[in-house]
Amino acid sequence: MRLTIACVANHEEQFRKAMGTKQKAEAKKELAAKRRQLTHAERRINQRGIGNSRLTFPMTLWEYSLRLY
């Protein structure tokens, strides 16, 4: 019985480490995708010739895109 519990505990810890590694990798991928989206949005804003002069700090990109149309 003790051997069984020890084996289960060992596998549980291995599973947690594997899941933690997987979650970290997924989080990095999501963060990279968000950075690409932000860069793309900033380029679109700059290509329209508006620049940052009308973009105020509390205004989100969504609010800014609503002002353009």
N, C-alpha and C positions, 0 to 999 in steps of 0.2 A: 504494500500500500504506500509506504513512504517513497519507494523507488518510483512508483507511478506519479505521485504528486511532484516529485523532483523533476521528472521528465516533462510533465505538463508545464511546470513553472519555467523551466529552461526554454521550452518552445514558445511559451507566451512572451518571454522577454525578447527572443529572436524575432517574433512576429511584430512586436511593438517597434523594434529598431527598424525593421524593414518598412513598416507603414510610415514611420517618421521620416525615413529617407525619401520615400515615395511622395509624401505630402510636401516636403521641402522642395523637391524637384518640380512638382506641379505649381507650387507657389512662385518659384523662380520663373517658370514659363509664363504664368499669368502676368507677373510683373513686367517681363520683357515685352509681352504683347501690349500691355497698357502704355509702356514707354513708346513703342512704335506708333500707337494710335495718337498719342500726344504729339510726337514729332511730326506726324503727318498733318494733324490739325494745325499746328503752328506754321508749317510750310504753306498750307492753304490760306491761312490768314495773311501771311506775309506776301503771298503771290497776288492777292487781291489789292495790294497796295495800301492797305489800311494800317498795317503795322500795329504797334502796341499803344499808339497815342489815344485811341478810343477805348481800349481794353483796360478797365479798371480792376483793381485787385479782387474785390468781392464778387465780380461778375464771373460766372462760370462759362465754359465754352458753349454750353447749351443756350444760355441766355444771350450770348454773343451771336450765335448762329441765328437766333430769332430776330435780332436787330438787322441782320443782313437781308432778310426777305420781307 
